[in-house]
Amino acid sequence: MKEADLEDWNMAKAYFMRIDEILTGCCISRMKKDYLKYFDCIISLYIEIEAKIPQDDKENIKSLIEKIIIIKNNGLKNDSMVSVSEFIEVELQLRSILEKRGMLTPKKDLKGL
């Protein structure tokens, strides 16, 4: 394997590891009802994949992000999932984009990045 190929693979692997860590954080914080951490994880996921979001979806995702920022700024109630239903919607939309891009279950060769 050429050195450039190895560097590309290492960067792709690091990228997928970050996404995996963020998705794990989403799951854990949602289950623990730690909605501030959940918010941080969703925003981190958005930042990581923003360049991969298809142009057709960007406005919708930005609108959803703005909604959860308002919810977070108005205060979250840790005893009610109603206060985070929009968070869940954003996470599902971002996961859908990852799935469409083949980034949730990447092939071994990591092509397409």
C-alpha positions in Angstrom: 0.0 0.0 0.0 1.4 3.4 -0.9 2.0 6.0 1.8 -0.7 8.3 0.4 -3.2 5.5 0.4 -2.3 4.7 4.0 -2.8 8.3 5.0 -6.2 8.5 3.3 -7.3 5.3 5.0 -6.1 6.5 8.4 -8.0 9.8 8.0 -11.1 7.9 6.9 -10.8 5.6 9.8 -10.4 8.5 12.2 -13.4 10.2 10.7 -15.6 7.1 11.1 -14.3 6.7 14.6 -15.4 10.2 15.5 -18.8 9.7 14.0 -19.2 6.4 15.9 -18.2 8.1 19.2 -20.7 10.9 18.6 -23.5 8.4 17.7 -22.7 6.5 20.8 -22.9 9.7 22.8 -26.3 10.4 21.2 -27.6 7.0 22.3 -26.2 7.1 25.8 -27.3 10.7 26.6 -30.8 10.1 25.2 -31.2 7.0 27.3 -29.9 8.8 30.4 -32.2 11.8 29.7 -29.1 14.0 29.7 -30.6 16.3 27.1 -27.8 19.0 27.3 -25.3 16.3 26.4 -27.7 15.0 23.7 -27.9 18.5 22.2 -24.1 18.7 22.2 -23.8 15.3 20.5 -26.4 16.2 17.8 -24.6 19.5 17.1 -21.2 17.7 16.9 -22.7 15.2 14.5 -24.1 18.0 12.3 -20.7 19.7 12.2 -18.9 16.4 11.3 -21.2 15.6 8.4 -22.4 19.1 7.2 -20.2 18.8 4.1 -21.8 15.4 3.3 -25.4 16.7 3.5 -27.0 16.8 0.1 -27.9 20.4 -1.0 -31.6 19.4 -1.2 -31.6 18.6 2.5 -29.4 21.5 3.8 -32.2 24.0 4.4 -34.4 21.5 6.2 -31.6 20.3 8.4 -30.6 24.0 9.2 -34.2 24.7 10.1 -34.3 21.7 12.5 -31.0 22.7 14.0 -32.3 26.3 14.6 -35.4 24.8 16.4 -33.3 22.7 18.7 -31.0 25.6 19.5 -34.1 27.6 20.5 -35.4 24.7 22.6 -32.0 24.3 24.3 -31.8 28.1 25.0 -35.2 28.1 26.5 -34.3 25.3 28.9 -34.8 21.6 28.7 -37.0 19.6 31.0 -35.2 16.3 31.9 -38.4 14.6 32.8 -40.2 15.0 29.5 -39.4 13.6 26.1 -41.8 16.1 24.6 -39.1 18.7 25.1 -36.7 16.7 22.9 -38.9 15.3 20.2 -37.2 17.8 17.8 -33.8 16.6 18.9 -34.8 13.1 18.0 -36.1 14.3 14.6 -32.7 15.9 13.9 -30.8 12.8 14.9 -33.0 10.6 12.7 -32.5 13.0 9.7 -28.7 13.0 10.2 -28.6 9.2 10.6 -30.7 8.9 7.4 -28.1 11.0 5.5 -25.3 8.9 6.9 -27.1 5.7 5.8 -27.8 7.1 2.3 -24.1 8.0 2.0 -23.1 4.5 3.2 -21.4 5.9 6.3 -23.2 3.9 8.9 -21.9 0.6 7.5 -18.9 1.6 5.4 -17.3 -0.9 3.1 -13.9 -2.3 4.0 -12.1 -0.2 1.3 -13.7 3.0 2.6 -14.3 4.4 -0.9 -16.7 7.2 -1.5 -15.4 9.5 1.2 
